[in-house]
Amino acid sequence: MTSPYAAPRAAARLFRPQLIALAAATLCAAAQAQDAAKPADKSPEVKELDAVVITGTARREGVRKLEAGFSITTATEEQIKQAAPSSTADILKTVPGIFVETSGGQAGANIRVRGFPTPGDGPYSTFQLNGAPLYHLPTLSFFEHSQLFRLDDTIDRMEVLRGGPSPIFGSGQPGVTVNFIQKDGRNPEASLRVTTGTGNLKRVDGVYAGKLSDQWNVMVGGFWRQSQGLRDTQFPADDGGQASVVLSRKLDNGSLQLYARALHDRNAFFTAIPVVGGADGKSVSSYPGFNALKDYFYGNELRSIVLETGRATGRTLPNGKPEIQRTTVTRDLADGRGADVQTYGANLDTKLGDWTLTNKFSHTGGDTPTYALFSGANPQTLSSYIASQVAAANGDATVAAAAGRAAVTGSATFTNGGGAVAGSTPVIVNGMWVVDKALRSTSNETRLSREIAPGNNLTVGLYLAGYSSHDVWTLGQAQLMTVQPHARLIDVQLDNGVKASRNGYVTPPFSFNLDASYSGNTQAFFVADEWQLTKELRVDLGARRETQRITGTIANVSNGDLDNDPTTLYNNNLAYFNGTNTLIDSKLSRNSFTGGANYAFSREFSAFVRVNKGHRMPDFDVLRGRGANETRDSVEDITQFEIGLKTATKLYSAFLTAYANKLTNSQTQQFTNAGNVVLRPNSKATGLEFELALRPGHGFEIAATGNFQDAKYQDFQQYSGNRVERAPRFQARLTPSWQTQTGFGQLRAFATLSHVGERFADQTNALKLPAYRTIDAGAVLAMDNGLEVRLTGTNLTNKIGLTEGNFRVPGQGVGQDGVFLARPLFGRAYELSVGFQF
């Protein structure tokens, strides 16, 4: 079957010259720019005291971070760079209450928030650009928001709101809202930065910001990057870039901002590999011959995948079976889990008499494919695998009859030359999956605010969104390969003529195809009131009424023998489209509310309390996966309570939040070796988040972030009382740093010790993933002449830390000799960048 998105990737070749031209334009613009005096950097304590946040606030001018009645983490451009994130989602490792798994590569992260149960992706996280969601729905199967966005030098700062009033505004995300705010040209800047590093990394970043005319400011920037990746794949693992432009204008009573962003990136995606667990259950080592820190199955032999599928013609064969028109799907694993998307937006702030009008419009469209190897069951010997195929062939009367006799044994050869394969060879059956996904999302949020009484500000608003997805999937098909880096494919034939494989493709554990078109729209009306009752006490209330309508058409599938030859086991039970459709039509409404209070004991110390009740509406895949006998609607209900303390002085700063939440009717599903498994867990969690900093003077600072958490399932089949999967009870980051003025410029050195506590791999709590600690470090020298040199290193001790277990086989524990499948962190990596500020 040919996907409707299988257009030639000429865009990659077109995109690179644009970014090179962008860098050249940055240099030219900088050469013509006038020198401007730079204001002195504020001290850390002044930044903490004066920091203003806009995410999660009703007022357009925002609120001081110390006075916000909710938990919010902020990061400047320099703080983002110092964290040395390996991907967009990886920056969330700096945010307490969030556990992010980014060991899959640049995209395809798993984002876990405050113990909410999810097998993967990011259903409780929404990424915003300049205050507007990149896509209305927070997640879909094989999609989470960080896939639409890459970090670069055009970002001014990041604000991360957890819980709080977030269920009321925007897309109504009850979990975490990550808002990336771009530079807008009001602060003149011109820079060019070149980076190299592990994996033969080559990257160029450029940005120019300044006046376009007397009325307009402009920011233009982006990056281009190519890398072989942090795991050896024998082909470029990351290849692409991003370009952005922002136009801003100050109005008589407000401001106007227009922005556009284009991303074209190809990123290899990694799943679990074999590792060896220690006898004490607290340590992990590499599988023999397979370095857990840098090796992977990918190689040139596996790079191109060709999957069989088909559609029923409506005619019947003489044997009574349907006639199937066979087709193939061919993809390149180097394209991985990439993105080819464009985002446009406009923000307006103005006055209408006594009212303040704020409007945020955003549109995102493009393709977010996933072409990748998905791990199967634990490794076994080739002899064991051949024996299973002999049993399967002899146990199928149709196969036995077609072969004419029972099989006794079989033989194996390498698919691409090299002769026979010994029976003692360790082998594994890994899935080769193709997901094509075309996304569109348009949203608009309008707010009207005014002071209705002294100190009392009322906000009313309307949020509208229209969104769609066209999905074409071929899942479950699998290949037999050796357990080694750059794995080799194996073909097996039984001694009665039955072919167990073709070009390495074998009978898969399951087979599932999808051709579906979905569309949805959401309307939400909200009202928020903020009242400064006294100089010290401020309270706020908010409510929202949301209605969602989703429709869709899904092509139904059956499983059968694609070539009508029983002796070819590998395609005897593959999925094909049978010519019928299923229609989806869902309309649901829900109310949300929030209430909070903040008491300022002084300018440097405040406390807050908050309660909110939000929900997560079903997405396209939730509605697709629901069973016909499910009577309860598919809305998740989430209740959260928070109490927090905030303080910042010259010596220290501390932000502490205790929270409790309850989630009911969670809508989760995952594709395992048993097919699509739908689960409806309930959960309850309590926790304490902390962000601390100590500044003893002389340029030293010690910062610590993290959280304690207890998250368990409730009323969830036999899993009630089990810990929520992959939710560590304790995680923390300790970051000492030191900066000083040298004869050349300002030098800053920093290091981070990270600790992630033990977790269970899935809801069965059968496999425990050990705790691990990593060390990162770096230094940056900002010279007085504008030159900047930055060196960072991650996982310097080469720790084998596991982020997830065997996602395809829930409940599978450690196998023979302590071997099991898991996805480890990337090994030691370095980046060196040289930049120049003009």
Protein Blocks (a to p, Z undefined) as FASTA:
>chain_A
ZZfklccfklmmmmmmmmmmmmmmmmmmmmmpccddddddddfklmmmmpccfehpabfn
lpafklpccdcddddfklmmmnopabfklmmmmpghiacdfknojgopacdeehiacfbh
jlkbccdeehiafbfblbdehiafklmpccdfkbfbdcddeejjmlmgmnlpakbccddd
ddehlagcddddddddehiiacddddddddfblmbccdddddddddebjadehiafbgcd
ddddddddddfklcdddddddddddddddddddddddfkopaccddehiafklgcfbdfk
lmpccddddddehiacfkopacdddddddddfklmpadddddddddddddehjbccdddd
dddeddddddddddddddddfklmmmmmmmmmmmpmklmmmnopacfbdcdddfkgnija
dfklccddddddddddddddddddddddddfbghiacddddddddddddddddehiacdd
dddehiaddddddfeopafbgehiacdfbdcddddddddddddddddddddfblmlccdd
ddddddddddddddddddddfkopaklmklmmcccdehiacddddddddddddddddddf
bfkbccddddddddddddfklmmmpcfklmbdcbdcddddddddddddfkbccddddddd
ddehiacddddfkbpaddddddddddddddddddebghiacdddddddddddehiajlgo
iacehiafbdcddddddddddfkbccdddddddddddddfblnomaccdddddddddddd
ddfkopacddddehklopacdfbdcfklghiacdehhiacddddddddddddddddZZ
